[in-house]
Amino acid sequence: MKKEFKELSDFIGTHFIYTYDNGWEYEWYCKNDHTCCYRIHGGMVAGRWVTDQEINLFKIADGIYKVTWTEPTGTDVALDFMPNEGKINGVIFFPKWVKEHPEITVCYQNKHIDKMHEAREKYETYPKYVVPEFATITYMADAGIDNDDVINETPYEGMTDDIRAGKFYDENYKHVSRKAE
Ligand SMILES: C=Cc1ccc(O)cc1
């Protein structure tokens, strides 16, 4: 994607794949000015995916965007996107229980909100496990606003390669079913 980001409107609707310097691979979509969706492909909670997470979104300066949110698990996230530089700085603040039982959170979270709330009451929160890392963007595309096709399937091995190879979405950024291939 060759585009110079400047305004907030340049950012909203963008779909990213990136790899943190610790090797964790994430996929994230700015669905609109107050909502994101994401899939986790590598790292402590690989396999987890979430749609329609409420976020706070600000343009910090031309082409620099800050996104923050708090999750049903109690995990807090702060991301600074610098798409013109191909970089993101992310800080994830995991409750102690997520580090100790990451498998509980590996699911399509939207279908398991009660389970997340139960776990955050049952297990310990502190000390938090803080993960501050830069990430390198490996894919960036304009998926449009409120596109429910961007993140609508459980992550599988090779999914990010398929997306980068242009095999995952059609010309309207609709998900091409693998069965139809
Ligand atoms: C915990 C969620 C999360 C989503 C995207 C990202 O870059 C970091 C954390």
PDBQT file of the ligand as one rigid body, heavy atoms in Angstrom, charges set to zero:
ROOT
HETATM    1  C1  LIG A 201      -4.382  -7.831  23.437  1.00  0.00    +0.000 C 
HETATM    2  C2  LIG A 201      -4.671  -7.378  22.234  1.00  0.00    +0.000 C 
HETATM    3  C3  LIG A 201      -3.730  -6.733  21.348  1.00  0.00    +0.000 A 
HETATM    4  C4  LIG A 201      -4.129  -6.460  20.073  1.00  0.00    +0.000 A 
HETATM    5  C5  LIG A 201      -3.223  -5.875  19.183  1.00  0.00    +0.000 A 
HETATM    6  C6  LIG A 201      -1.949  -5.607  19.610  1.00  0.00    +0.000 A 
HETATM    7  O1  LIG A 201      -1.047  -5.073  18.753  1.00  0.00    +0.000 OA
HETATM    8  C7  LIG A 201      -1.562  -5.857  20.898  1.00  0.00    +0.000 A 
HETATM    9  C8  LIG A 201      -2.454  -6.430  21.783  1.00  0.00    +0.000 A 
ENDROOT
TORSDOF 0
